Amino acid sequence: MAELLIMARDNSNPDPNVDARCYKKGDIVVIMPDGHKWGREEGPPTFHVVKLPRVPPDEIQGWLKEETNSDGMILRRRTQRLPIEKLPQGERAKLERGEAASIGSLMQATLLMERKVELRGGDLIGDVGSKVR
């Protein structure tokens, strides 16, 4: 089983180039194996933990993909996000209580993921048209 550490809030910077490299709400920070001992700071209000039963961490490492330029400079911290607001109400309630939430399957988690896509106008939108930034 994989455990995901997810940003619970947006980090920001007044410089738009730096801001694009900051972790944003729903970004997966790290993926660890089942039973990982999370630190005291790896919880609310900054982070959430979401568990994926029966999903080996190596199967979802692609969810940590960064967008980089040809020189390897990070342009955006993550290319996709797991929007907490799309989790079932019972799982969101667990997160609000400071507990770990669970997603029942890899398929469910994959369906919840949103890809961040840059448009010519510079706005980032999710795969269903909602603005991310």
N, C-alpha and C positions, 0 to 999 in steps of 0.2 A: 504494500500500500504506500502511496505517496502522500506527503503532507506539504501543502503549499503555504508559504508566508506571503500574504497579500497586503499591499498598501491600503490602509483604511481611509486615508485622506490625501489630498494633493500637496506635494511639495512645490514650491514656486520660487522664482527668482525674477527680479525686475528686468534683467537682460534676457530678451527672448531666445537667444542662442543657448544660454545656460539653462533657461527654464525648460526648453525642449528636452534636455538631458536629465531633468529631475524625474524621480519616480512620481507617478500620478495614481489617483485612487483606482484600484482594481488591477494595478500592475503586479505581476508575480515577481517577488524579490528573489526567492530561492525555493528550490524543490528538494525536500529531504525524504529519506525513507521513513516508514512507519516506526513510531516509537521515539522519534527524535526528541531530545530534551530541549525545549525552547527556553531561551533566557527570559529573565524577568521583564526586559524591555521589549520582547518580541510578542506583544499583545496590544490590546486597546490602550490608548486611543490611536496609536500609530499603525498598528498591524492587526490583521486577522489571520487565523490558521484555518485552512480548509483541508479536510482529509478526503482522499480518493481511494476507497477500498478496492483491492485487487488490481491496482494499477502500479506497475513497477516505475520508479522515478525516471529510469532511463528512457521509457517510452514517451515521456512528455517534456524532455529537455528542450525541445524546439520552442516551447512556450516562453522561454527566456531570451528569445532572439532580440538583438538590438539592431537598430538601423544605423549603418555607418557609411561614411563617404569612401572614396577610393583610397584615401590615406589612412583609413582605419579609425578616423575620429568618430566618436559616437554622436549621431545627430538626434536620435530619439532613444530613450532608455529601453522601451519595449515596443514591439510592433503589434502586439495584441494585449487584451486585458480580460480579466474575469470580473464582470460587473456584479458586485455583491447584491445590488438591488434586484437582480434577476433570480437570485436564489429563492427557493420556497420560503414562505413566511416563517415556518418553524425553524428552519436553519438560520435565517436572519436573526430570529429571536435569540438563538444560542450565541451568536456573535455579539449581540447587544449585552448579553450577560457575561461576556468575556470567555465563553467556552468555544471550543472548536466546532465548526460546522462540518457536515459530510455531504458529498455528492455521490449518488448511488452508483454511477458507472462512468467509464471513460466517455461513452457516447453522450451522456447527459452533460458532462463537463465541456466536451467539445462543442456541443450545441449552444452552450452559454457563452463561450468565448467570443469576443468581438475583435475583429481586426481593425487596426488604425490605418486609415488610408489618407494620404495627402492629396488634396485637390489643387488645381492650378491657383485658386484664390488663396491658398495658404492655410485654409481651415482643415482641421483633422476631423474626420467623421467616422463613426462606427459603421459596421457592415450593413446596418439597417437605416442609415441616414441620420443618426443622431450625432450632434457635435460632441466631440470628446474634449476639445480645447476651445 
